[in-house]
Amino acid sequence: MKKRNIIISFIAIAALVTAFAIITRCSKAKEDENSHQFRLNDTLTNAMSEIPELAPMDRKIKKFMTRWHIKGASLAITRNDSLLYAKGYGWADAEEEILMEPSHIMRMASVSKLLTAAGIMVLQDMDRLCIKDTVFGPGGILDDPFFNDLVKCDKNYRKITVEHLLRHQAGFRRDPLFSSVDVKNQLGLDHPPTKEDYFGLVLSRKLRWVPGTSQKYSNFGYLLLSEIIERVSGIPYEQFMKEKVLEPAGCFDMHIGGTYYSDKRPNEVRYYTHEGDGKFIEEYTGSGQMVERCYGGTDLPLLSGAGAWCASPAEIARFVASIDSKPGVKDIISHDSFLQMTAYYDKETFSLGWNDTDPARGWNRTGTLAGTSALVRYYPDGECWIMVTNTSTYRGPRFPKYTEALFKECRSLYSDKLPKRNLFE
């Protein structure tokens, strides 16, 4: 009888242990699911970053905006994968009197290239491609009659690799994505240029140099990378990026932007350009109608992975935290892919997706379009500062250097006053 009771007790204890393990696993799974579904832009408000010790920093940023006639800006600051600060300044839409909040999304321009590069690395980690793979010709990723017929003019096309595109080293003669009216007229089109039209225009001409021997910044190269992502994944570029890159990173409010004000999303800002020559240009369709450059001057969706994404600085910060190989936020790429993205050779060589990744200065990525300017600055000490504006200045792509000077000054004065918390949670 005593032996039988011992056996029963043992069975009961084993059952309890098993039940506890199942409950724990379910709880952990539910926790992971909830963490995965956490939507940052649904929670952030300016009130969460109203910190008295940082009021002088806020005044400095507003003074900077006044100096450059910037309607609105948004700032996010992380340290070691923790979001410490997220705040909007000025107007998201001055006409509608909507104040900028950290949940507002904005065009990020060429910061989009960082997303596209990460998409390529995700495919590499899935063993779907390698950055050393060739793009054109026999065995290339785009080995089909359409592309083969275009590149037959120059045998050097067969030497272009995915890495050459990522580093702006392919050697294309033209980068025409912001010259749609000229392209339409040159090709005699009765419609706005499509990506196939741009492919035909650029790839049917001989290369400027042998791939890998020099470099020149190329939006067209990142349009090709977007095409490669579609071809290798078998689904549209935006769908792949959302399902396999952005959502796993915890970014649920990033979208390919629209061309016109009527295309904007409910929490997207209004864009502004400075007065003067160039504010109004012919509509990208070639209609002859003059439009404000930021609304109709460029076919934004066509830019795709070269410059079409919209996001809040806070979600950009979340994305950067998912590719920085730090333990706070789970990375979406392998450590080997991280090392490839951040490898530094010299100041003349572009990094993968990043502008540069000098270990002494940190990593930076800039973006400029009519109506917006963006800067992502990741410092060696683990702090990352991101600012996006809804106003472009006359300085154009040179403006981020002034934002960087603002970051440098604010870091020296206020970095130690940033709250120790994590708004990602």
N, C-alpha and C positions, 0 to 999 in steps of 0.2 A: 504493500500500500504506500509506504514511504517512498519507494523507488518510483512508483507511478506518479505521485505528486511532484517529485523532482522533474520528471520528464514533462509533465503538463506545464510546470513553471517555466522550464527551459523553452518550450514551444511558445508560451505566451510572451516571454521576453523577446524571443526572436521575431515574433509577429510585430511587437511594438517597435523594435529597431527598424524593421522593414518599412512599417507604416511611416515612421519618422523620416526615413530616408526618402520615401516617395513624396511626402509633404514638402520636405526641404527642396527637392528637385523641382517640384511644381511651383513652389514659391519663388525659387531662383529663376525659373523660366518666365514666370509672370513678371518678375522684377526686370529681367532682361527685355521682355516685350514692352513693358511700360517705358523703360529707358530708351528703347529704340523709337518709340512713338512720341517721345517728348518733343513738342513743337515750340522752339525757342521764341519765334516771333509772336506767338500767342500769349506770352507771359511777360515780356520785357516792357517796361515803361520808364519814362524819364525820372519819375519819382523814386525809383529804385537806386538811382545814382545821384540823387541830391545829397551831396556830402559836404558839410560846411568846410572841412579842411581843404576841399578841392574847388571851392568857389573862386579863388584867384585863377586857377587853371581855366575854369569856364570863361572868366572874363578875358583871359588872354586869347582863347580860341575865338570868342566873339569879336575881339579887336582885329584879329587876323582876317575874319570873314568880312568885316567892314572895309578893311584896307583893300581887299581884292573884290569887293562888290559881289560876294557870294550869298545867294538867297538862303540856302540851307546846307547843312552838313551833318554827318553822323559819325561818331567815333566809337570804336570798340577796343578794349585793352585786355590782353590775356597775359598770364604769367604761368609758365609750366602747365599749360593745358587747362588752366582755370580762368574763367571769364570774370574779371574783377570790376569792369566798368563798361557801361554801354549807354550812350546818351546822344540825343539829337539836339541840334542847335538851329535856330532860325525857322524858316518856313519850308514845309514840305510842298505846300501849294499856296503862294502868296495871294493869288486871286480868290481862292476859296477860304483864305485865312485858316489854313490847317497847319498847325505847328509840327515841326519835325519830331518824330519819336524814334527810338531805336528799332522799332518793328517795321518802319517804312523800308521798302526795297527800292534800289536804284540800279541803273545800268552800271556795270563794273568795267566795261570796255575790255581792254586787253588783259585784265586780271582773269578773264575767261580762259586765256591760254594755259593758266596754271591748272584749271579744272580739266582741260582737254589732255594735258600732259599726264595728269593723274589717271585719267581714263585709259590712256595707252598703257600705263604701268599696271593697272588692274588687269587688262587683257594679257599682259605679259605674265603676271602672276597666275593667271588661269591657263597658261601654256597655249594661248591662242595665237600669239605672235611673239617676236623678239625684236627689240629696237635695232638690232643689227640686220633684220630682214630687209631685202630690197623691195622697192615699191613698184617698179615698172619692169616690163620685159618678162621672158620665160621664168616661171617660178616666183615672180613678184606678186605682192598682195593685190595689185590692180592689173593683173595679167588677163586682159580681155580685149576683144576687137576694138572697142571704142578707144581705150587708152593706148593700146599698141599702135593704132593707126596715127594717133597724135604725136607720139614720141619717136617715131621712126626717123625724124629729121636729125637726131643727134644720139649716137650710141652711148654717150655719157649718161643719158637718162637711166640706163640700166644700173648705174653705180649708186643712184640715190637710195639711201636707207631711211628707215623711220627716224633714226637718230639725227640724220642730216636735217630732216624737216623740223624736228624738235629744237635743234640748235640754229636754225636759220642758215644752214650751210648748203642748201641744195643747188644754188646758183641760178635761180630764175631771173630772167631779164626784166620782168614786170611784176608789179604788185597793184593790180588795177581795181581792187574791191571798192575803193572810194571814188571811182571815176566812171560810174555807171552810164552817165549821159554820153561821155566820150566813147565808151565801149559800144553803146547802142549805135551811135552814128558810124563808128569805124566798121562795125560788122554789118551795117545796114539792116538792123533788126526792126521788126514791127512790134516788139514787146520789150519790156525791161529785161536786161541780161539775167539769165539763169546761171546756176553754178556750172552747168554743162557748157554754157557760152564762155564763161571765164576759163574753164579747163581748156577749151579749144583755143582760146586766144593765147594763153600763156604757154601751153605744152607743145604747141605746133612750131615754136621758135627755138633755135639753138640756145643752149645754156651759156651763161656769161663766163662761168669757170667750171673746172672739174669739181664735182661734188666733194665737199670736205676740205677743200684747199683755201676757202675764204668764207666770209659770212656777210649777209645783209638782211636786216630785219624784214620778215615777210609774213604779212597776214595771209597771203595766198597759201603759204605752206601749211598753216593751221587749218585752212579750209580743206586742204587735202587730208590732213590728219583726221578731221571730222568724217570725211568720206571713208577713210580707212576703218575708223571705229564702226561705222555702219556696215561696211562690207564684211569685216571679221565677226562682228557680233550677230549679224543677220537681222537687226532691228534698227529703227530710226535712231540717229545720234542722241537726240534729247531723251528719248525713252531709255536708252542704255545708260546714259549718264545719271538719270534720276534713280533707276532701279538698282544699278550695280555700283555706283560711286557716291552719289549725294545722300540718298536715304540711309545707306549703311554708315555714312559719316554723321548722321543725325541732322541733316539739312533737308527740310521739307518745304521750304518756301523759296527755292531758286528756280528761275524760269528763263526761257529764251524770250527776250523782250520784243515788243512791237515797234513799228516804225512811227506811228502817229499818236497824238494825244488820246484819240478815241480808242487806241489799243491798250491803254494802260490798265494794270490790275488795280483792284480796290485799294490796296495799301501801297501803291507805287506813287512816287513823287511826280511833280511837274518839273520839267527841265527848262533851263534858261541859258541863253548865250549873251555875251556882252554886246553892246551896241557898236556899230562900226562896219567897215567893209567886211563882207563875208558872213554877216549874220543871216542874210537872205540869199538863197541860191536856187537854181532851177531844181524842181522836183526830180528825184532819182529816176522816175519813170520816163523822163524825157518829154513830159506833157507840155513843157514851156511855161508852166505855172511857177511863180516864185514862192518859196516856202521858207519858214524859219529852219535853219540848218539842222536843228535838233529834232524837228518833226517833219520828215519827208526828204531830207537831204541824202539819206543813206537807207538802203534796204537792210534794216537791222537783222531780221531773221536770217537772211542769206549769209551774214557774217559767221553765224553758227559758232563753232568752237574758237574762232579767232577773236570774237569780241561782242557776242550777242547776249550774254547772260546778265540777269538782274538778281540782286540779293541784298540783304541787309549786311552791314559790316559785322554784326554779331554772328550771323551764319557763315560769313566768310571766315571769321575767326575760328568757328567750330570746324570748318573744313580744313583749315591750315593745321589745326590741332590733330586732325586725323591722318596727316601725312608727315608729321615731324618726328616720328620715332620716339616720342616721350610717353611715359606710362599713364598719364592722366586720362587721355581719351584713346580708346582703342583705334589703332591704325587700320586703314582700309588697303594699304599696300604693304608688301613685305619689307623687311629691313634692307634686303639687297636692292630693292627698287628705290627705297628712300636714299640709299647711298648713291645710286645712279643719278637721282634727281638733284642731289645737293653737291655732287662732285665738283670741285673747283680746279680749273686749270690755270687760267690767267684772266686779266680784266678784259681781254679781247674776245673771250669765248663765252657765248651764252650758255647758261645752265638749262636743264630740261624744265620748261614751264616758267621757271624763275628768270628774272633778268640776270641776276648774278647771285652767287652764294659764297662770297669771300668770307672765310672763317673769321677773319679779324673784324669784319664789319657786319656780318650777319647776312640774311637773305632779303632781297627786295623784289617786289613786283609792282609795276605801275600800269595804269590804264587811263586813256584819254579818248573821249568822244565829244562831239558837239553836245553840250549840256551836262557834261559830267567829268570829274577827275577822281581817280582812285589811287591810293597808295597802301600797299601791304609791306610793313617793315618788321622783320623778325630779327631780334638782336641776340648776340651771343649769350647774354645772361638769361635767355628764356622768355623775355618779354616780347610781345607782339602788339604793335600799334597799327590800327587800320582806320583810315578815314576815306569816306566817299562823299563827294559834293553833288548837288543837283544843278551846278552852274559851272560852265567852262569859261576860262579867262583867255585874254589875248595871248598869254604865254603858251597856250596849247600844251604839247607833250613835255614842255620844259617846266610846267607848273609844279609837278610833284616834288621838285627839289626844294621849293619853298615850304611845302607841307613837311618835308623831312626836316628842315631847319626848325619848324615849329615843334615837331616831335622831340628833337634833340633838346631844345630849351625846356619843354615841359617835363621830360624825363629827369633832367638834372634837378629840377625844382620840386617835382611832385611825385616822383616814382615811389618814394618811401611813405607817401601818404595814401597810396591806393589801399582800399580795404582788402583784408585777407578773407576772401570768400570765393565761391564758385557759382556764378549765375547760370552756368550750364546745367546745374542740378536744381 
